[in-house]
Amino acid sequence: MNVGLEVACGQQTNSPEKDVPELIDKPSKIARHHHIFPTYTLEFPTLPAIMPEIASPPSPIAVPPQSSSPLHILPPPFTDSNLTVLTQGAEALVYLTTFLTPSTPVVLKYRPPKPYRHPILDKRLTKARLLAEARVLVKCRKEGVKVPGVIGGDYENGWLVLEYIDGVTTRKCLDEWVHRVGMKVVQQDRERGNAERKLEAAAENGVQGEEQELWDLMRRVGSAVGKLHEIGVCHGDLTTSNLMVRKKARSRTEEPHPWPAGRQTASAIREAAITDVDAAPSPAEPMESELSGDIVIIDFGLATQTIADEDRAVDLYVLERAFAATHPAAEPLFREVLKVYGDSFKGAKVVLRRLEDVRLRGRKRSMLG
């Protein structure tokens, strides 16, 4: 063992104990006897710990949120300077602007691209839905249902130009009536439990003034919805916000559709719609109450062409829920809507019976959550 150590240390000597390097501890006799190799103690210098510098996380203010970027860019020929936002829905944006002439107010309905959809699929869906809406509007105009006229559109770029309806929504009319006329009467009589009986008595016996105009408005709503269902169209989103009361001075007199009979071309339809928009009231014609105008149905984005009683009943149920949610005090007025609707076309009674089943399903869904 010693010879091996001497060779390993690079020295040759007869006295291994004297020539062992100092850094090697001398093994004891017991160690040599048991052939235990000596141990080495090596000390390495400690280096200062070098930690990599970790960059601090970026500030949330440094990166602008994605929503701050423009949601859409309007296609030509429309510019932001000539647009007034009317409403913004889940599928489309509605603007008030001019078209063809600076003095022609129109409604622009634009469906912006959806970034979460594939571009090809998004274009197909947008085009199909705009075409379906335009076809329903044209059909309603031909059949005499009062709806906005279609003036123009670009289905590839996702916009549709419609006639501007000068008027107020049925929701606004009901809200004003509830606050101005009906609220005090209903609140006083509700304590005695005869609010509905008073409204029913007013409908049966007839009332004067604004209350009579309101009941007439409900009758016109029922007639308009019945006419829509009679021609095989279901609205899909029939609420009081989508039923407009056009000012009487702006409406056409006893004209079922704004173009002459015979072959209907696209140019004739556009010209008739523009003429309907530009029609100004005569100076000698007196201005009438807001409640005395024609009922115009708007927003046919979810409309379908169907004659199924189930779809018609669902339309009525949606309108009934709108009355209950937004006009609780005027809920008894909806009975007048259904009464006139039942006499509007041949199959209306069947639809009203189906409405009872739809109500039961709706109540069960509300109860179960």
PyMOL commands that set and color helices and strands:
alter all, ss='L'
color gray80, all
select helices_A, chain A and resi 2-9+29-33+66-68+80-82+119-143+170-192+195-205+210-230+240-242+248-250+266-278+290-292+309-326+328-342+348-368
alter helices_A, ss='H'
color red, helices_A
select strands_A, chain A and resi 84-88+93-98+105-110+150-154+159-163+167-169+233-234+243-246+294-297+304-305
alter strands_A, ss='S'
color yellow, strands_A
deselect
rebuild
show_as cartoon
